[in-house]
Amino acid sequence: MRFSFAKHAAFVAVVCLFAGGLALAQFDSPRPFQRVSDEYLALLMKGSYDELERAASNARKSGATISDGQSVLAALYGGTAGCVMSGCENRLTDDLWKVRGQKLADWRKRYPDSVTAKVALGKFPLQYGWFARGGGSSGTVSDEGSALFRERLGKAHADLEGLDAAAKHDPGWFEAMLSVARLEGWPKARFDALYEEAVREHPLYLQIHFEGATYYSPQWHGSWPELRSFVERAVGHTRDQLGETLYARLNWGPSTTQMFIEGQVDWPRMRSGFERMMRDYSDPWNTNNYAKFACQAQDWPTVSKLMVLIDGKPLAEAWFRDLQTYESCRMQADQAKNPIRPRFGRKAPPNE
C-alpha cells in the first residue's frame, strides 16, 4: 500500500466535519505505520466498510507488509480501533471517539461474520479508556479518568473474551488481549502462556512481540534483565525468517543514548538486524533510524554509508526531532573518515 494524498484529504474532510475543524491526519508524518493507519481511519470514518473488508482479506491472504516492514493488517487495526503513536489517544475529541465507536459498531452490523470488525470493535474500549485517563503518570490522572479507564478496560476484556473461536485465533485479538493482560497486571506465567500461544500461531506479527517487550519493560512489570531475556526469547521465535531483525526492532523502542556504551544492547547484532531490514524494507524511516543508532554506537563507517542514502534529506522525527543531532552525527562521521592533519610542523628528532 502506498501513501495516498487523496485518502488523507478525505480523512481531514471527515474529521473537520465531525470535530469542527480539528485536523488530525499526519500529512507529513515520516512514519509509514502512521500514514497507512490514518488511511484506514479515513475509510472507517467515511463508512467504507466494503473497502476495509477487502483490505483485511487481502492482508490476511498475502501477509502483506507496508514500506517499513510491519503488517498491513496491524496498520488496519491501528487506524480503525487502535492508537499508533504515544499520546495519540488525545488526537480525537470525546465526540469523535464516540463517532469512531459507532462506526465500528456499524461495520460489525454490516458484516456480522467479519473477524476484523469483531476484533476491532472488541479492542476499541482499550484506546477509548486511554483517552479518558490521559497519557501522564498515575499522579496526574483524575479520579474520574481513572474510573473510566478501569471500566473501559474491563469492557474490552469481556468483549474480547466473548468473541467466537475464529476471532480468538486472529493476530489482532492476541495483540489486544496481551495489552489487556499488561494493563490488568497479569502474573508473568499467565502472560507468557498467552504470548507463547500467540507466537505459535502468528510468529511474524510484530505487534505481538512489541506487547511482550512492553510488558517486560522496567516501566511496566519487568526489569532490564527480564527485558533482555524476553528479547532473546522473541528473537528465537523469528530468527529463521528474520535473522536479527526483531532484535533491532525490540531494542528500537526502549532505546537509551547510553545503551551501547553501557552494554545493554549488542551493536553488531542490532546492526545485523538493520542490515536485513534495509535489504527488505529500505524506507527512509528505517534508514534514518539506522543512522541514528549507528551514531550512538559511534560506528562511523556505517553512519557515512547511510548518510549517502539520506542524501541531505533527514527525517527530523527520527533524530529526536532535532536536526542538530543529525548534523552532529554527519560531521563526526566525516571527521572520522577524513581526520584533520596539521599542514606544517617540524620533524621530531629520533630520540625526542
N, C-alpha and C positions, 0 to 999 in steps of 0.2 A: 504494500500500500504506500502511495506517495502522498506528500503533503498537498492538500487541495485548498487553495485560497478561496475558491467558491464555497466550499463547505464551511470554512472558518467564517466567511462573511455571513453565511446563513445562520451560524451559531450566534454571532453577535446580534443579528436582527432578532432572533428569538429571545435572547437574553434581554435585549433592550425592551422588547415588547412586555416581558413579564416583570422586569426589575426597574423600569423607569429610567433607562439609560445607563444602567450599570454594565459596562463592557468587560467581560471576563476572559475571553479567548486569548491564548498566548500566541498572538500572531508571529512574534519573532522569537519564540522560545527555541533555544538550540537543542532542547531535549526531544528526541524523536518520540519517546513514550508520551510526553505531554501533548505534543501536536496531534498524534493519532488519537489519543484518548479524547481530546477536545472534539475531534471529528465525530466520534461515536456519541458523545454527549449532545452534539448538534442534531444528530439523527434521532436520538431519543426525544429531545425537546420538540422536534417537528412532528413526532408521531410516526416516523418512518420505520415501523416495526418490521415490515417485509424486508427492507434492506438490512436491518440488524440481524434478522434470521438468516438471510443468505450469507452475510459476512461471518456469522458464528459457525454456520455449517461448513463453509469453505475452510475456515481456520482449523476446525477440528479434523477435517479430512486430510488437509495438506500439512498440518503442523507449521503453518506459515509464520514467519517472523517479520518484524519491522526492521528498519535500517540499522538499528543498534544491536540487533540480535535477540530482543525479547519477543515473547509470543504475541501474535495479533490478538488471540483470544484474551490474553491478560490485559491488553490495552483496551479491548472492548469492555471488559468488566470494569476497568479503571475509569472509563468515561461514563458508563451508564450507572454504576452503583458505587463506585469506589472513590478514592481520593489519591491523586497522583503525587503531589508534592507536599512536603511538610508544611502544615499550616493552611493547606488549600481548603480545609473544611470551612474556612471563613471567606472563600471566594464567592459564596452564594448567600443571599438573604434568606431568612426563615421562610418567607413566602415562596421563594424559588426552590428551596428544599422540598416544600410541600408539593409544589408542582412536579418536581422530579419524581417524588414518591408516587404521585398519582399516575404519571406517565408509565412508570414501571408496572403499576397495577393494571393499567390499560393494556400494556404489552402482554402481560400474562393472561389477561382475559381474552385477548385476541388469539393468542397461541397457548391454549391451556396445557398442551403436551410439551411445550418448549422447555428443555432443560436450562437453557440460557436465561430465559425470562424468570423461571422459578428461582434459580440461584441468585440472579441479580436482585430480585425483589427481597429474597431472604437476607442478603448481606447488606442491603441498603441501611437498615437501622444502625449498623455499626458506625457509619460515617455521619449519619444524622445525629448520633449520640456525641460524636466528637465536636460537631457544630455547637451543640448545647453546652458542652463542657469548656471548649476552648483548648488551645494547644499549650497553655502555660503549665507551670509546676503546680502541684496539688494545693499549695498555699494561695494560689491566685484564683482558684475555682470557687464560684459561689455555691451556696448550699443547693440552690435551685438547679444550677448547672450540673452539679454532682449527682443529684437525684435523677435528673433526666437522662444523664449518661448511663447510670445503672439500669434504669428502666428500659432504655433502648437496647442496651447490651443484652439484657435478659430476653427481650423480644427477638433479637437476632438469633440468639442461641436456640430458643424454642422453635422459631420459624425454620431454621436450617435443619434442626433435628427432625422436624416434622415432614421434610421432603421425602419423596419416594426413592427407591433404590437407585434408579438411573441417575438422579440428580446427585446422590451421595457418592457417585463414582466420578463426578466431574472434577477437573482440577481446580476450577473456581470455588467449588464447595469446600475442598480441602484447604485452600488458601484462607477462605473466610473462617472456617472452624478453627484453624490454627491461630488466627487472630483473636477469636473468642477465647480460646484457651489461654493465650498470653494475657489478655485483659482480665480474665477471671482468676488468673494466678494458679493454673493447674499445677499439680506436682510434676516434677520432671519425668517420672516414669510414665505417667498418663500422657503427658505432652509427647514424649518420644514415641510411644506406641502409635499415636495418630500420625506423627511425622513419618515414621517408617512405613506405615500403610500408604501414605500419600506418595512417597517416592518409589515404592514398588510399582504403583500404577502410572505415575507421571514423573519419572526421574528428570526430565528436561524442562519441566515447567518451573522456571526460575523463581517465581514468587513463593513457591513452597519453601525453597531453601532460604529466601530472604526472611520469611516469617520465622523460621527456625533460628537464624542468626540474631534476629531482633530479640527473641525470647531469651537467648543465652547471653545477650549483651549485659555489661555491668549496669546499664540504666534500667534494666528490667529484672530478670530473675537469675542472672548468671554472674560471671566474673570474666576477667580477661583470660585466665587459663581455660575456663569452661568454653568460652567462645572459640578459642584456638582449637580445642578438642572437637567442637562441633564442626568447625570449618573443615578439618581433616576428614571427618565422617562424611560430610556432604560432598566433598571433592571425590571421595572414594566411590560415591554412587554415580558419578558422571565422568570420571576420568577417561574411560574407554571411548566416550563420544566427544568429550570437550577438552581433554587434556587438563591443563591447569587454568582453563578459563574461569571456572567457578571460584577458584582460589582468588583470582584477581577481582571478580565481582563481589565476593563476600567481604573482602578487605577494602573495597572501594567505599562502601557506606560508612563504616565506623572509623574511617582513617583519621590519623593524627599527624601533625607535621613532624613528629619525632619517631614515628613507628618503625622506620628502617634503622635509625641510629640506635634506638633502644632495643632493637632485636625482636619487636613484637611481630613483625612481618618479614618474610624472606623475600628480598627484592628479586633475585634471579627467578624464583617461582612466579612471582607476580608479573615480571617482565615476560616470562614464557606464556602466561595466560593472555596478556595483552597482545603479544605477537600473534597468537592463534586468533584472538578476537579481530585483530586488524586484517588478517588474511580473509576471514569470513565476512566481516562487517566493518568496512573502512569508513564508517560515518564520521564526519568532523567532530561529533560529540565524543566518540571513543578516542579519536586521535588527540584531541586537546587534553582529555583527562589522562591519557597515557603519558603525554609530555609532562604534565604537572607532576605525576608520581615519579617519573624519571628524574625530574629536577629535585624533588625531595630526597631521592636516593643518591643524588649527585652523580648520576650516570650520564656524564656529559656527551659521550658519543651517541647515545640513544636520543638525548634531547636534540642534538644537532640534526640527526636524521629526521626526527619528527617536525622540527621547525621548517624543514624544506616542504613537508606536506601541508603544514599550516599556512605557509606562504604569506605571512604577514597579515593574516585574517583570523586572529584568535577569537574564541568564544569566551566572552568575559565571565559568564556564569560558571564555566569550567575552571576558571582561575580565581576562585573565591570572590567573584565579581570585582576583581581588582586587576586591571591590565598592567599595573606596575609590577605585579608578581610575574606576569608573563614576560615583560621586558627584562626584568632582572634575570630570569632563567635563561632567556635568549642570550643576553650579554655574557653571562657566566659560561655558557656553552661555547660561545665564540672565543672567549678568552682562553678556555681550556684547549681549544683546537689550535689557536694561534697565540701562544703566550708571548707577551711583550718582552723583547730582549733589548738591552742597552745598545745603542748605536756606537758609543765611544767608551773608551776605558783603557787603562794601562794593563799590560800583561803582567801577571804576578810572577815574581822570581821563583825559581824552583823550590826554595826552602821556606817560602812565606806561608 
